[in-house]
């Protein structure tokens, strides 16, 4: 049940602070969705449908923006160029340098896909950040990890790739006994795990906070002192929503920045 559905149920049922009805705190049920429709025996639930919509929106936007580019760009082309140039210069060039030019399309796609999936949490009707389901950030982190590993071994070979991943330079030999396993575990396992969990955990927590205070607004609202409580909760909801808009952008930025830094590490000489 979504936050809106729960709020409507609370209001219609007369469940509020002074009615003797306990606060129905939202929980993991907010992240469980039944299939909306089925195609060839495969059920599509709300997050899956939203992810397809996000991908379609990005494809259509960039297609319209750059299908017929002009020297004097129109509004769509201008917005597209600003977004593309931001990722290119502020993320890819800053982390990889100009040799990362060939990876700009991938990073632009990742940035806008993660960002738009995050933004779904504040879009009416949608009202759910797709990245709050661990499968999506985990899948994108896997793409980044495969790219990272492929580039590492393609550039350095098998032995050189392992050295690049595990063998820091300028470290005393006796420290390597401890450091090499740590570097190996960190680069092979920890990096993709933290990349996925960082995006997931922030969206999960942010969405749950907004749902809690949205439901609390309805629950606390009453003709008496509860009106003050409900109004306060509503103000907090608005503040959290505004803060969440910033976090949504930052998480997309951080995700792509880390992915770019991994690629930069793969292209560098063994350290």
N, C-alpha and C positions, 0 to 999 in steps of 0.2 A: 504494500500500500504506500503510495507516495505521500509526501508531506501535506500536499493540498487535500488529498482524499481524507487523510487522518484529521486534518483541521476541520473540514466540512462535517465529518462524522462527530467530532467533539461538539461543534456548534449546534448541529441539528439534534443531538442527543441531550443537550443541556448539561454536558459534563464540564464542570469548571471548578475553581478552587474551593468554593463554599457549598458545593452540592454533595459533598461526601464521596465524590468520585476521585480516585487516586490518579496521579499524573501518569498517562500512558507514554512512558519514555520510549522514544524511538531506539531501535537497536539494529542488529544485523539484518532484520527483515527489510530495512530500507535498501539493501543491496542484493536482494533476492528477487528475481523477475521470472514470471512464467512466460512461455512462448506467446508471442502476439499472433503469429501465423506460421505455417509450416510449408516448406518447399522441398519436394522430393524426400519427405520424411525427416528433414532437418528443420528444427524449430528456431525461429528468430525471435529473441527477446528484445527488450527495449534498448539495452546498451549496444547490442549488435546492430540494431537498426540505426541507432544514432551514429555509430562509427561509419556505417556506409553513407549516411547523409553527410557527415563531416568530410569524408573523402570526396564525395561528389561535389560538394560546395567548393572545395579547394581546386579540383580539376576544372570545374566550370569557370571559376573566377579567373584563374591564370590563363585559361583558354581564351576567354573574352578579352582579358587585358593585353595578351600578346599575340593573338591570332593575326592581327594586321597592325603591327607596330608602326608608329609615326615618329618623325623627327620632333614634332611638337606634340607631346603625348596628351591624350584625353584624360579624363578623370580616372577611369579604371586602370589605364596603362600607368598613370602616374602613381597611383596607390600600389600597384603591383611592383613597379620599379623601386619604390621606397622600401617595401617589404623585402624584396630580393636583395637590394643593396645593403640593407641593415644586416641581414644574416651573413652576406658575403664579407663585408668589411669589419663588422663589429664582432663576429664570431669566428668565421673560417680564417680570414687573413690574420686575425689576432692570435690564433692558436697554431695554425699550420703554415701561414705565410702564403705567398702567391703560388707556391707549388700545390696548394690545396684547391686551385681553381676548378679542377675536374670533379671535386667532391661537393661543390656548392649546390648543385641541383638536389643532391641527396639530403643535405643539411637543411635546405629551404623546405623540402617536403616534410622532413621530420619536425621542424619547428612549427610550421603551420598546422600540421596534423595534430600534434600534441596540444598546441594552444587552442585550436577550435574544439577539440574533444573536452578540454578543461572548461571552456566557455559555456558548454552545454548546460552547466549547472545553474546558470542564471538566465537561461533562455526560457520564456514561458512555454508550458506544455512539456518541453524536454526535461528541464530541471533536474539533470543528473550528469555529473562529470564522468565521462566514459572511462577515464583513467583511474577512477576509484574502484574499478574491477581490475585485479592484478594481472589478468591475462593480457590486456592491451599494453601496458608499460613493459611487461615481461617479454612480449613478442617483439616490441620495438627495440628493447635492450638486446635481445638475441640477434637481431639484424645488425646492430652496431658491433656486437662482440664478434660475429662471424666476419664482418668487414675488417675489424681490427686484427684478428688472427690471420686472415687471408693475406692482408697486406704485409704483416710482420714476416711471415714465412716466404712470401713471394719475393720480397726485397732482400732478405738476409739468408734464405735457405733454412734448412732444418736446424743445423747446429747454431748458425748465426741468429736465427729467430729465438731459440731458447736462451742464448746469451743476452739478446736484447731484452727479453722478458725477465730474466732472473739474475743477471750478473752486473751489478752496479760497478762503475769504475771508481778508482781512488779509495777503495775500502781495503783495510788490512785483510790478508788472507784468512787469518783465524776467525774473523767475523763472518766470513762467507758461509761457514758451516751453519750459522743461525739465519743469516740474511737471505740466502738463496731459497730455502723452502718458503720463507715468508713472502718474498717477492713473487715466487711462482704461484703460491696460493692466492695472493692479492690480485695479480694480473689475470689469472685464469678464472677464478671463481668469485672473488669479492667485487671486482669492478662491475660485471653485468648484474650481480645481485643488488648492489647499492644503487646502480643506475635505475633499475626497475622499481625498487622499494621507495626511493626518494620521491619519485613522481606519484606513485600509488598512495603512499602514506599521507602526503600533504593534501591530496584531493579527497581522500577518504575522510580525514579528520575535519577538513573544512566543510564538506557537505554535511557531515553529521552534526556539526555545531549549528549550521544554519537551520537544519531540520528541527533540532531540539528547541531553538529559540522561536522558530515559526510556530511550532505546536504549542509552546508555552504561551505565546501571545494569545491564542484562542482559549487556552485552558485558564489563564489568569484573568481574562476579561470578564468583568461583571459590573453591575450598576454601582457598586460600593467602592471600597478601597482597591479592589481588584483591578479597576480601570487604570489606576496608577501603575500597578504591577504589569498589566498587559501592555500599556503604552511604553514602559521602560523596556520590556522584552522586544517590542516592535522596533524601537530605536536601535537596540543592540543588533537585531536582525539586519537592519539596513547598514549598520556600520560593518558587520561581518561580511555582508555581501560586497560592499565597496572594497574591503580588505582582500576578499577572495579574488576579485578582479585583478588586483595587483599580483597576488600569489600565482594565479593562473598563467599570467605572462612570464613571471620569473621562473616558474617550473619548466616551461617550454624553453626558455633561454638557458637555464642551467643544464637541462637534458642535452641540448645540442652543443653547448660549450664543452661538456664532458666528452661527448662523442667525438668532437673535433680534436680534443686533446689526446684521445686514444689513438686516433689516426695519425696525429703529429708524432706520437711516440713510436708508432709502427714504421714511419718513414725516416726516422732519425737513425743514425748509426748506433750500434750497440753502446749502451752507457755503462 
